[in-house]
Amino acid sequence: MKSAFTLSGRPIAGFRDAPPEFREHRPDVRKAATDLRERTTEIREEMPEAREAVAEVRESVAELRNKATEAQIHPASDYNNHH
């Protein structure tokens, strides 16, 4: 695996080896990483509820499709029963 090198030829292993202009961004990068970890945890916690909601919607769609299919199979009887 290739490593990234600075202009001086030194490998960049992380922030400790990074030039000073990169080191000044360390707190921002750490905060962004922390925020991302927290949001990822929140999403994982919300997933079961989201999956349940999707299952309910799929069930409703299936029921509506069945009703639409029944209406197509028996259009005359439905029309006569409702008018």
C-alpha positions in Angstrom: 0.0 0.0 0.0 1.3 3.4 -0.9 1.7 6.2 1.7 1.2 9.8 1.1 4.4 11.9 1.4 5.1 15.5 2.0 7.2 17.6 -0.3 10.2 16.8 1.9 9.6 13.1 1.3 8.4 12.2 4.8 5.3 9.9 5.1 2.1 11.4 6.5 0.9 8.9 9.1 -1.6 11.2 10.9 -2.0 14.6 12.5 1.2 14.3 14.5 3.2 14.0 11.2 1.1 16.5 9.3 2.4 20.0 8.5 1.3 22.8 10.9 -1.3 24.2 8.5 -3.1 20.8 8.7 -2.7 20.5 12.5 -4.7 23.6 13.1 -7.8 21.8 11.7 -7.5 19.0 14.2 -10.3 20.2 16.6 -12.7 20.6 13.7 -11.9 17.2 12.3 -12.3 15.6 15.8 -15.6 17.4 16.3 -16.9 16.3 12.9 -15.8 12.7 13.6 -17.6 12.8 17.0 -20.8 14.3 15.4 -20.7 11.6 12.8 -20.4 8.8 15.4 -23.3 10.3 17.4 -25.5 10.6 14.4 -24.7 7.1 13.3 -25.7 5.8 16.7 -29.0 7.8 16.5 -29.8 6.3 13.1 -29.1 2.8 14.3 -31.4 3.4 17.3 -34.1 4.7 14.9 -33.9 1.9 12.4 -36.3 -0.6 14.1 -39.0 2.1 14.2 -38.3 3.0 10.6 -38.5 -0.7 9.6 -41.8 -1.1 11.4 -43.2 2.0 9.7 -42.1 0.7 6.3 -43.7 -2.7 7.0 -47.0 -1.0 7.9 -46.9 1.1 4.6 -46.2 -2.1 2.6 -49.1 -3.8 4.2 -51.4 -0.9 3.4 -50.2 -0.9 -0.2 -50.8 -4.6 -0.5 -54.4 -4.2 0.9 -55.0 -1.3 -1.6 -53.7 -3.4 -4.5 -56.0 -6.3 -3.5 -59.0 -4.0 -3.4 -58.0 -2.5 -6.8 -57.7 -6.0 -8.2 -61.1 -7.1 -6.8 -62.6 -4.0 -8.3 -61.2 -4.8 -11.7 -62.4 -8.4 -11.6 -65.9 -7.4 -10.5 -66.6 -3.9 -11.9 -70.2 -4.5 -12.8 -71.3 -5.9 -9.5 -69.4 -3.1 -7.6 -71.1 -0.5 -9.8 -74.6 -1.9 -9.2 -74.1 -2.3 -5.5 -73.0 1.4 -5.0 -75.5 3.2 -7.3 
